[in-house]
Amino acid sequence: MHQTKMEPHAYLDSKGWKDVPGAVWWPNEEQNLLCIPMRVGDNIVGVQLIDRNGTKRYLSGQRTSGAEYLISNNGRGAMDWYVEGYATGLSLRECLHALRMRYRIHITFSAGNLVKVAAMNAGGYVVADNDESGTGERVAIQTGLPYFMPAAGDFNDLHRSAGTFQASQLLRKWLSGVNSIAKP
């Protein structure tokens, strides 16, 4: 019987999280997969499997629609944030932590699912991927929520290239502009 172990994984290392352990499954001696549980409410409905090269897949027959992985330091004033990918969620968590903010980061696994998960909650912010196809921005606009989008790539790319301080300050500046517009 194969079980997962909490240990570092090559995908996390490639995304800047060398020492962050993840649930890693070894289906055989040559392959290991990072396993991200997918939930709808309190129920696990699937698992995203990420190999060493970053290829993502899902278990056959699982539910992905409306599924998410939540990273939270929930508490008074916690804000909802929506992102597509796990590494982006980890980078956002690091930056929000640096800003001493409370958060619920909804990792939605895909652009189309981001719209569905955001619709199931009331309000928040989207951190969109800036992809060549324009899908990340198009989906962020569809949510009707304010969105932050890096100049290129995703928030993990920004975080890895700029560092926590600079990425968090860009986010803080954007957030202060969004919040000043929202207030009469």
N, C-alpha and C positions, 0 to 999 in steps of 0.2 A: 504494500500500500504506500503510495506517495503522499507526503504531506508537505505543507509549506513551512518554510523557516524564515524568521525575521533576520535578514542579512543584506549587505550591500548588493547592488545589481549594476551591471554594465550600462544599462539604459539610464539609470539615475546618475551614474558617474558622468556620462556624456552630456547630461543636462545641468551639470554643476553641483550635483548632490552626492559627492563621492562617499561620504560617511553616513548618509541617511539610509537606514535599513528599510526594506520593504518586504512584503510577503512574497517570497520566492518559492516557486514550485519547480522541482527537478523531475520532469516526466521520464528522463533517462540521463545517463552520465554525460552526454554531449550537449544537452540543451537545458537551459533554465529560463523560466518565465516569471516576470513581475506580475503579480495578480492584484488588480484593483477591484474591490467589491463594488457592485452596482446595486443601489437600493431605490425602492419606491416606498416612501414612508419608513417603517421599521423593518420591512421585508427585503431580504437579499433576493434579487431577481436575475442576477447574472454576474459575470466577472469579465473585466477587460484583461486580456493577456498581452503583455508587451515583451518581445524577445530582445536579445542583446543589441540588435541593430535598430530597434525602435519600431519594428513592424507590429501593428496592433490588430488584434482579432478578438472575437467573442466566442463563447461556448455555443454550440449548435442548439437551437431551440430556446435560447434565453430571451428575456424581454429587455429591450434597450430603450423603448419609447418612455419618456418621463423618468428614466433612471438617472441617478446621480451618485456621486461620492461627496460627502460633506466634510469640510475641514472647518472647525469652529472653535472659537474661544468665547462662545455665547455669553452674553451678559447685558447689562443695561447699556443701551445705545448701540448694540451690535447691528451692523448693516449687512444686507445681502449683496453678494458679488457673484457674478456668473462668468465662468470661463469654460473653454472647451476641454483643455487637456490637463492631465495630472501634473506635469512639470510646471505648467503655467500657474496652476493652483499653489504649488509649493513656493514659487517665486513671489506670487502675490501675498501669500501668508507671511513670508519673510519681510516684505516691505511694509505691510500693514502692522506687523509686530514692531518694526522700527519706528513707525509713526504712533505707536501705543494706542492703536485702535482696536475696538471690538469688531468681530466679523463672523459671518457665515459664508464660506466660499463654496459655491455649488459647482462642482466639476461635472460637466454634462456630457463629455465624451465625443460630441459632434456638434457641428453648427446647427443642424436642424433640430436636434434635441435641446439645444440651449434655449430656443424660442419656447418650446413646450415647458421646460422646467421653470423658466422665468414667469410664464403665464400662471403657473400653479402657486406662485408666491406674490406678495404684494410689495412692489417697489424694489429698489436697489440700483445697482450699477453693473454694467457689462464691461469686461476687459476683453476687447475684440482682437482677434488675430488679423494682422495686416497681410493677407495672402494675395498672391498674384491674381487670382480669379475674382477678388472682391467679395467673396462669400462671407468672410468674417464681418466686414462692415455692413453688408446687406442684412445679415441676420441681426446684428446689433440694432440697426434701425428698425427692423421688424418688431423687436421687443417693446419699442416705445420708451425704453429707459435711457438715461444718459450713458454714454460709453466713452471709454478711454481706449485709444488705439496707438500702439507704438508706430514710429515712422516706418519701420520695416519688421517683418517677422511677427513673433508673438511676444508676450510679456516675459517669458523665460529668456528669449534671445536678448531682450533689452536688459534684463537683470544680470545676465552673464556678461554682457559687454560693458555695461555702465557701473555695475556694482550696486549693492543694496542702498547705500546712501543716495546716490544720484537718482536711481530708479524710484525710490520712495519719495524723493523731493519732487520729481516730475509728476508723480501721482498726487501728492499733496497739493501742488499748485493747480493741477487740473480740477481736483475735487473742490478746492476753495472757489474756483471760478464757477463751477456748476452750482454749488450751494449758494453763491451770491446772486446768481440769476434766478434761482428758485424762490428767494425771499423777496417780499414786496418792499 
